[in-house]
Amino acid sequence: MNLLLDTHVALWAITDSPRLSGRARDLILAPRSTVWISAATIWEISIKHGLGRGDMPVSGEEALGYFRQAGFACCPSSLSMRQLSRACPPITPTPSTGCWWRRPSWSRCAC
């Protein structure tokens, strides 16, 4: 069975969190399961870690290493997972909208 994990479920799985349901844990650990994470998961972790609010204690690159150690497969994307895990321009709340997103200046991107 192929399982594509949501960001939080993937993090709960590698940390053995009690928030992960028994059914989810059984499916993830089943020998016939292939567990996938998407590039969006690494990107989300990188953004939340970069905000520095304390709700994401690991960077995208660290999480990617943990996912690989756990045997999770990475969905292919046009960018490498390593590129996505690196912090590009900081993403901060904008005063006008309060939204966490602002358009990055890709010319300054270190990817």
Chimera marker file (.cmm) of the C-alpha trace (Angstrom):
<marker_set name="trace">
<marker id="1" x="0.000" y="0.000" z="0.000" r="1" g="1" b="0" radius="0.5"/>
<marker id="2" x="1.210" y="3.509" z="-0.832" r="1" g="1" b="0" radius="0.5"/>
<marker id="3" x="0.776" y="6.090" z="1.939" r="1" g="1" b="0" radius="0.5"/>
<marker id="4" x="1.343" y="9.804" z="1.348" r="1" g="1" b="0" radius="0.5"/>
<marker id="5" x="1.724" y="11.420" z="4.763" r="1" g="1" b="0" radius="0.5"/>
<marker id="6" x="0.598" y="14.873" z="5.769" r="1" g="1" b="0" radius="0.5"/>
<marker id="7" x="3.341" y="16.991" z="7.356" r="1" g="1" b="0" radius="0.5"/>
<marker id="8" x="2.139" y="16.533" z="10.928" r="1" g="1" b="0" radius="0.5"/>
<marker id="9" x="1.500" y="12.814" z="10.515" r="1" g="1" b="0" radius="0.5"/>
<marker id="10" x="5.006" y="12.370" z="9.087" r="1" g="1" b="0" radius="0.5"/>
<marker id="11" x="6.521" y="14.243" z="12.036" r="1" g="1" b="0" radius="0.5"/>
<marker id="12" x="4.412" y="12.299" z="14.537" r="1" g="1" b="0" radius="0.5"/>
<marker id="13" x="5.523" y="9.049" z="12.915" r="1" g="1" b="0" radius="0.5"/>
<marker id="14" x="9.250" y="9.767" z="13.214" r="1" g="1" b="0" radius="0.5"/>
<marker id="15" x="8.919" y="11.012" z="16.800" r="1" g="1" b="0" radius="0.5"/>
<marker id="16" x="6.611" y="8.189" z="17.907" r="1" g="1" b="0" radius="0.5"/>
<marker id="17" x="4.100" y="10.791" z="19.062" r="1" g="1" b="0" radius="0.5"/>
<marker id="18" x="1.007" y="9.653" z="20.981" r="1" g="1" b="0" radius="0.5"/>
<marker id="19" x="-0.983" y="11.916" z="18.613" r="1" g="1" b="0" radius="0.5"/>
<marker id="20" x="-0.484" y="9.334" z="15.854" r="1" g="1" b="0" radius="0.5"/>
<marker id="21" x="-3.459" y="6.964" z="15.899" r="1" g="1" b="0" radius="0.5"/>
<marker id="22" x="-2.896" y="3.252" z="16.341" r="1" g="1" b="0" radius="0.5"/>
<marker id="23" x="-4.393" y="2.569" z="12.910" r="1" g="1" b="0" radius="0.5"/>
<marker id="24" x="-2.066" y="5.093" z="11.250" r="1" g="1" b="0" radius="0.5"/>
<marker id="25" x="0.931" y="3.643" z="13.103" r="1" g="1" b="0" radius="0.5"/>
<marker id="26" x="0.002" y="0.110" z="11.992" r="1" g="1" b="0" radius="0.5"/>
<marker id="27" x="-0.343" y="1.194" z="8.360" r="1" g="1" b="0" radius="0.5"/>
<marker id="28" x="2.976" y="3.067" z="8.403" r="1" g="1" b="0" radius="0.5"/>
<marker id="29" x="4.809" y="0.136" z="9.992" r="1" g="1" b="0" radius="0.5"/>
<marker id="30" x="3.213" y="-2.542" z="7.788" r="1" g="1" b="0" radius="0.5"/>
<marker id="31" x="5.926" y="-4.348" z="5.783" r="1" g="1" b="0" radius="0.5"/>
<marker id="32" x="3.947" y="-3.970" z="2.552" r="1" g="1" b="0" radius="0.5"/>
<marker id="33" x="3.494" y="-0.196" z="2.931" r="1" g="1" b="0" radius="0.5"/>
<marker id="34" x="5.530" y="2.362" z="1.044" r="1" g="1" b="0" radius="0.5"/>
<marker id="35" x="5.483" y="5.623" z="2.979" r="1" g="1" b="0" radius="0.5"/>
<marker id="36" x="5.835" y="8.795" z="0.933" r="1" g="1" b="0" radius="0.5"/>
<marker id="37" x="6.474" y="12.415" z="1.845" r="1" g="1" b="0" radius="0.5"/>
<marker id="38" x="6.048" y="15.217" z="-0.640" r="1" g="1" b="0" radius="0.5"/>
<marker id="39" x="8.219" y="18.180" z="-1.479" r="1" g="1" b="0" radius="0.5"/>
<marker id="40" x="5.459" y="20.335" z="0.029" r="1" g="1" b="0" radius="0.5"/>
<marker id="41" x="6.076" y="18.659" z="3.407" r="1" g="1" b="0" radius="0.5"/>
<marker id="42" x="9.748" y="19.667" z="3.368" r="1" g="1" b="0" radius="0.5"/>
<marker id="43" x="8.820" y="23.152" z="2.188" r="1" g="1" b="0" radius="0.5"/>
<marker id="44" x="6.222" y="23.561" z="4.960" r="1" g="1" b="0" radius="0.5"/>
<marker id="45" x="8.693" y="22.422" z="7.621" r="1" g="1" b="0" radius="0.5"/>
<marker id="46" x="11.349" y="24.816" z="6.268" r="1" g="1" b="0" radius="0.5"/>
<marker id="47" x="8.942" y="27.761" z="6.310" r="1" g="1" b="0" radius="0.5"/>
<marker id="48" x="7.655" y="27.065" z="9.828" r="1" g="1" b="0" radius="0.5"/>
<marker id="49" x="11.176" y="26.512" z="11.164" r="1" g="1" b="0" radius="0.5"/>
<marker id="50" x="12.350" y="29.717" z="9.464" r="1" g="1" b="0" radius="0.5"/>
<marker id="51" x="9.623" y="31.735" z="11.170" r="1" g="1" b="0" radius="0.5"/>
<marker id="52" x="11.295" y="30.934" z="14.496" r="1" g="1" b="0" radius="0.5"/>
<marker id="53" x="8.056" y="30.669" z="16.494" r="1" g="1" b="0" radius="0.5"/>
<marker id="54" x="9.163" y="27.479" z="18.222" r="1" g="1" b="0" radius="0.5"/>
<marker id="55" x="6.413" y="25.287" z="16.766" r="1" g="1" b="0" radius="0.5"/>
<marker id="56" x="8.832" y="23.578" z="14.347" r="1" g="1" b="0" radius="0.5"/>
<marker id="57" x="11.963" y="22.497" z="16.217" r="1" g="1" b="0" radius="0.5"/>
<marker id="58" x="13.692" y="20.904" z="13.207" r="1" g="1" b="0" radius="0.5"/>
<marker id="59" x="14.743" y="22.415" z="9.902" r="1" g="1" b="0" radius="0.5"/>
<marker id="60" x="13.602" y="20.999" z="6.595" r="1" g="1" b="0" radius="0.5"/>
<marker id="61" x="17.029" y="19.504" z="6.005" r="1" g="1" b="0" radius="0.5"/>
<marker id="62" x="17.035" y="17.811" z="9.430" r="1" g="1" b="0" radius="0.5"/>
<marker id="63" x="13.505" y="16.484" z="8.877" r="1" g="1" b="0" radius="0.5"/>
<marker id="64" x="14.502" y="15.151" z="5.464" r="1" g="1" b="0" radius="0.5"/>
<marker id="65" x="17.347" y="13.221" z="7.112" r="1" g="1" b="0" radius="0.5"/>
<marker id="66" x="14.974" y="11.759" z="9.704" r="1" g="1" b="0" radius="0.5"/>
<marker id="67" x="12.442" y="10.797" z="7.033" r="1" g="1" b="0" radius="0.5"/>
<marker id="68" x="15.133" y="9.039" z="5.026" r="1" g="1" b="0" radius="0.5"/>
<marker id="69" x="16.400" y="7.216" z="8.137" r="1" g="1" b="0" radius="0.5"/>
<marker id="70" x="12.828" y="6.032" z="8.740" r="1" g="1" b="0" radius="0.5"/>
<marker id="71" x="12.750" y="4.618" z="5.213" r="1" g="1" b="0" radius="0.5"/>
<marker id="72" x="10.204" y="7.083" z="3.848" r="1" g="1" b="0" radius="0.5"/>
<marker id="73" x="10.281" y="7.663" z="0.100" r="1" g="1" b="0" radius="0.5"/>
<marker id="74" x="10.370" y="11.170" z="-1.345" r="1" g="1" b="0" radius="0.5"/>
<marker id="75" x="7.939" y="12.110" z="-4.104" r="1" g="1" b="0" radius="0.5"/>
<marker id="76" x="9.797" y="13.485" z="-7.106" r="1" g="1" b="0" radius="0.5"/>
<marker id="77" x="9.562" y="17.193" z="-7.866" r="1" g="1" b="0" radius="0.5"/>
<marker id="78" x="11.209" y="19.662" z="-10.188" r="1" g="1" b="0" radius="0.5"/>
<marker id="79" x="13.384" y="20.852" z="-7.318" r="1" g="1" b="0" radius="0.5"/>
<marker id="80" x="15.459" y="18.515" z="-5.215" r="1" g="1" b="0" radius="0.5"/>
<marker id="81" x="14.345" y="17.891" z="-1.660" r="1" g="1" b="0" radius="0.5"/>
<marker id="82" x="17.646" y="19.325" z="-0.447" r="1" g="1" b="0" radius="0.5"/>
<marker id="83" x="16.987" y="22.569" z="-2.326" r="1" g="1" b="0" radius="0.5"/>
<marker id="84" x="13.530" y="22.805" z="-0.779" r="1" g="1" b="0" radius="0.5"/>
<marker id="85" x="14.907" y="22.195" z="2.701" r="1" g="1" b="0" radius="0.5"/>
<marker id="86" x="17.249" y="25.167" z="2.584" r="1" g="1" b="0" radius="0.5"/>
<marker id="87" x="15.950" y="28.521" z="3.706" r="1" g="1" b="0" radius="0.5"/>
<marker id="88" x="15.499" y="30.966" z="0.871" r="1" g="1" b="0" radius="0.5"/>
<marker id="89" x="14.534" y="34.548" z="1.645" r="1" g="1" b="0" radius="0.5"/>
<marker id="90" x="12.944" y="34.823" z="5.094" r="1" g="1" b="0" radius="0.5"/>
<marker id="91" x="9.195" y="34.644" z="5.193" r="1" g="1" b="0" radius="0.5"/>
<marker id="92" x="7.649" y="36.927" z="7.759" r="1" g="1" b="0" radius="0.5"/>
<marker id="93" x="4.213" y="38.357" z="8.500" r="1" g="1" b="0" radius="0.5"/>
<marker id="94" x="3.431" y="41.421" z="6.442" r="1" g="1" b="0" radius="0.5"/>
<marker id="95" x="2.101" y="44.414" z="8.379" r="1" g="1" b="0" radius="0.5"/>
<marker id="96" x="-0.606" y="45.186" z="5.828" r="1" g="1" b="0" radius="0.5"/>
<marker id="97" x="-2.218" y="41.740" z="5.752" r="1" g="1" b="0" radius="0.5"/>
<marker id="98" x="-0.992" y="39.882" z="8.822" r="1" g="1" b="0" radius="0.5"/>
<marker id="99" x="-0.472" y="36.978" z="6.458" r="1" g="1" b="0" radius="0.5"/>
<marker id="100" x="2.711" y="34.947" z="6.906" r="1" g="1" b="0" radius="0.5"/>
<marker id="101" x="3.503" y="34.947" z="3.200" r="1" g="1" b="0" radius="0.5"/>
<marker id="102" x="5.278" y="37.589" z="1.210" r="1" g="1" b="0" radius="0.5"/>
<marker id="103" x="6.628" y="37.222" z="-2.268" r="1" g="1" b="0" radius="0.5"/>
<marker id="104" x="10.319" y="36.305" z="-1.967" r="1" g="1" b="0" radius="0.5"/>
<marker id="105" x="13.051" y="37.930" z="-3.956" r="1" g="1" b="0" radius="0.5"/>
<marker id="106" x="14.293" y="34.888" z="-5.840" r="1" g="1" b="0" radius="0.5"/>
<marker id="107" x="17.416" y="36.750" z="-6.936" r="1" g="1" b="0" radius="0.5"/>
<marker id="108" x="18.561" y="36.477" z="-3.289" r="1" g="1" b="0" radius="0.5"/>
<marker id="109" x="17.601" y="32.818" z="-2.999" r="1" g="1" b="0" radius="0.5"/>
<marker id="110" x="20.402" y="30.529" z="-1.859" r="1" g="1" b="0" radius="0.5"/>
<marker id="111" x="18.755" y="27.421" z="-3.358" r="1" g="1" b="0" radius="0.5"/>
<link id1="1" id2="2" r="1" g="1" b="0" radius="0.2"/>
<link id1="2" id2="3" r="1" g="1" b="0" radius="0.2"/>
<link id1="3" id2="4" r="1" g="1" b="0" radius="0.2"/>
<link id1="4" id2="5" r="1" g="1" b="0" radius="0.2"/>
<link id1="5" id2="6" r="1" g="1" b="0" radius="0.2"/>
<link id1="6" id2="7" r="1" g="1" b="0" radius="0.2"/>
<link id1="7" id2="8" r="1" g="1" b="0" radius="0.2"/>
<link id1="8" id2="9" r="1" g="1" b="0" radius="0.2"/>
<link id1="9" id2="10" r="1" g="1" b="0" radius="0.2"/>
<link id1="10" id2="11" r="1" g="1" b="0" radius="0.2"/>
<link id1="11" id2="12" r="1" g="1" b="0" radius="0.2"/>
<link id1="12" id2="13" r="1" g="1" b="0" radius="0.2"/>
<link id1="13" id2="14" r="1" g="1" b="0" radius="0.2"/>
<link id1="14" id2="15" r="1" g="1" b="0" radius="0.2"/>
<link id1="15" id2="16" r="1" g="1" b="0" radius="0.2"/>
<link id1="16" id2="17" r="1" g="1" b="0" radius="0.2"/>
<link id1="17" id2="18" r="1" g="1" b="0" radius="0.2"/>
<link id1="18" id2="19" r="1" g="1" b="0" radius="0.2"/>
<link id1="19" id2="20" r="1" g="1" b="0" radius="0.2"/>
<link id1="20" id2="21" r="1" g="1" b="0" radius="0.2"/>
<link id1="21" id2="22" r="1" g="1" b="0" radius="0.2"/>
<link id1="22" id2="23" r="1" g="1" b="0" radius="0.2"/>
<link id1="23" id2="24" r="1" g="1" b="0" radius="0.2"/>
<link id1="24" id2="25" r="1" g="1" b="0" radius="0.2"/>
<link id1="25" id2="26" r="1" g="1" b="0" radius="0.2"/>
<link id1="26" id2="27" r="1" g="1" b="0" radius="0.2"/>
<link id1="27" id2="28" r="1" g="1" b="0" radius="0.2"/>
<link id1="28" id2="29" r="1" g="1" b="0" radius="0.2"/>
<link id1="29" id2="30" r="1" g="1" b="0" radius="0.2"/>
<link id1="30" id2="31" r="1" g="1" b="0" radius="0.2"/>
<link id1="31" id2="32" r="1" g="1" b="0" radius="0.2"/>
<link id1="32" id2="33" r="1" g="1" b="0" radius="0.2"/>
<link id1="33" id2="34" r="1" g="1" b="0" radius="0.2"/>
<link id1="34" id2="35" r="1" g="1" b="0" radius="0.2"/>
<link id1="35" id2="36" r="1" g="1" b="0" radius="0.2"/>
<link id1="36" id2="37" r="1" g="1" b="0" radius="0.2"/>
<link id1="37" id2="38" r="1" g="1" b="0" radius="0.2"/>
<link id1="38" id2="39" r="1" g="1" b="0" radius="0.2"/>
<link id1="39" id2="40" r="1" g="1" b="0" radius="0.2"/>
<link id1="40" id2="41" r="1" g="1" b="0" radius="0.2"/>
<link id1="41" id2="42" r="1" g="1" b="0" radius="0.2"/>
<link id1="42" id2="43" r="1" g="1" b="0" radius="0.2"/>
<link id1="43" id2="44" r="1" g="1" b="0" radius="0.2"/>
<link id1="44" id2="45" r="1" g="1" b="0" radius="0.2"/>
<link id1="45" id2="46" r="1" g="1" b="0" radius="0.2"/>
<link id1="46" id2="47" r="1" g="1" b="0" radius="0.2"/>
<link id1="47" id2="48" r="1" g="1" b="0" radius="0.2"/>
<link id1="48" id2="49" r="1" g="1" b="0" radius="0.2"/>
<link id1="49" id2="50" r="1" g="1" b="0" radius="0.2"/>
<link id1="50" id2="51" r="1" g="1" b="0" radius="0.2"/>
<link id1="51" id2="52" r="1" g="1" b="0" radius="0.2"/>
<link id1="52" id2="53" r="1" g="1" b="0" radius="0.2"/>
<link id1="53" id2="54" r="1" g="1" b="0" radius="0.2"/>
<link id1="54" id2="55" r="1" g="1" b="0" radius="0.2"/>
<link id1="55" id2="56" r="1" g="1" b="0" radius="0.2"/>
<link id1="56" id2="57" r="1" g="1" b="0" radius="0.2"/>
<link id1="57" id2="58" r="1" g="1" b="0" radius="0.2"/>
<link id1="58" id2="59" r="1" g="1" b="0" radius="0.2"/>
<link id1="59" id2="60" r="1" g="1" b="0" radius="0.2"/>
<link id1="60" id2="61" r="1" g="1" b="0" radius="0.2"/>
<link id1="61" id2="62" r="1" g="1" b="0" radius="0.2"/>
<link id1="62" id2="63" r="1" g="1" b="0" radius="0.2"/>
<link id1="63" id2="64" r="1" g="1" b="0" radius="0.2"/>
<link id1="64" id2="65" r="1" g="1" b="0" radius="0.2"/>
<link id1="65" id2="66" r="1" g="1" b="0" radius="0.2"/>
<link id1="66" id2="67" r="1" g="1" b="0" radius="0.2"/>
<link id1="67" id2="68" r="1" g="1" b="0" radius="0.2"/>
<link id1="68" id2="69" r="1" g="1" b="0" radius="0.2"/>
<link id1="69" id2="70" r="1" g="1" b="0" radius="0.2"/>
<link id1="70" id2="71" r="1" g="1" b="0" radius="0.2"/>
<link id1="71" id2="72" r="1" g="1" b="0" radius="0.2"/>
<link id1="72" id2="73" r="1" g="1" b="0" radius="0.2"/>
<link id1="73" id2="74" r="1" g="1" b="0" radius="0.2"/>
<link id1="74" id2="75" r="1" g="1" b="0" radius="0.2"/>
<link id1="75" id2="76" r="1" g="1" b="0" radius="0.2"/>
<link id1="76" id2="77" r="1" g="1" b="0" radius="0.2"/>
<link id1="77" id2="78" r="1" g="1" b="0" radius="0.2"/>
<link id1="78" id2="79" r="1" g="1" b="0" radius="0.2"/>
<link id1="79" id2="80" r="1" g="1" b="0" radius="0.2"/>
<link id1="80" id2="81" r="1" g="1" b="0" radius="0.2"/>
<link id1="81" id2="82" r="1" g="1" b="0" radius="0.2"/>
<link id1="82" id2="83" r="1" g="1" b="0" radius="0.2"/>
<link id1="83" id2="84" r="1" g="1" b="0" radius="0.2"/>
<link id1="84" id2="85" r="1" g="1" b="0" radius="0.2"/>
<link id1="85" id2="86" r="1" g="1" b="0" radius="0.2"/>
<link id1="86" id2="87" r="1" g="1" b="0" radius="0.2"/>
<link id1="87" id2="88" r="1" g="1" b="0" radius="0.2"/>
<link id1="88" id2="89" r="1" g="1" b="0" radius="0.2"/>
<link id1="89" id2="90" r="1" g="1" b="0" radius="0.2"/>
<link id1="90" id2="91" r="1" g="1" b="0" radius="0.2"/>
<link id1="91" id2="92" r="1" g="1" b="0" radius="0.2"/>
<link id1="92" id2="93" r="1" g="1" b="0" radius="0.2"/>
<link id1="93" id2="94" r="1" g="1" b="0" radius="0.2"/>
<link id1="94" id2="95" r="1" g="1" b="0" radius="0.2"/>
<link id1="95" id2="96" r="1" g="1" b="0" radius="0.2"/>
<link id1="96" id2="97" r="1" g="1" b="0" radius="0.2"/>
<link id1="97" id2="98" r="1" g="1" b="0" radius="0.2"/>
<link id1="98" id2="99" r="1" g="1" b="0" radius="0.2"/>
<link id1="99" id2="100" r="1" g="1" b="0" radius="0.2"/>
<link id1="100" id2="101" r="1" g="1" b="0" radius="0.2"/>
<link id1="101" id2="102" r="1" g="1" b="0" radius="0.2"/>
<link id1="102" id2="103" r="1" g="1" b="0" radius="0.2"/>
<link id1="103" id2="104" r="1" g="1" b="0" radius="0.2"/>
<link id1="104" id2="105" r="1" g="1" b="0" radius="0.2"/>
<link id1="105" id2="106" r="1" g="1" b="0" radius="0.2"/>
<link id1="106" id2="107" r="1" g="1" b="0" radius="0.2"/>
<link id1="107" id2="108" r="1" g="1" b="0" radius="0.2"/>
<link id1="108" id2="109" r="1" g="1" b="0" radius="0.2"/>
<link id1="109" id2="110" r="1" g="1" b="0" radius="0.2"/>
<link id1="110" id2="111" r="1" g="1" b="0" radius="0.2"/>
</marker_set>
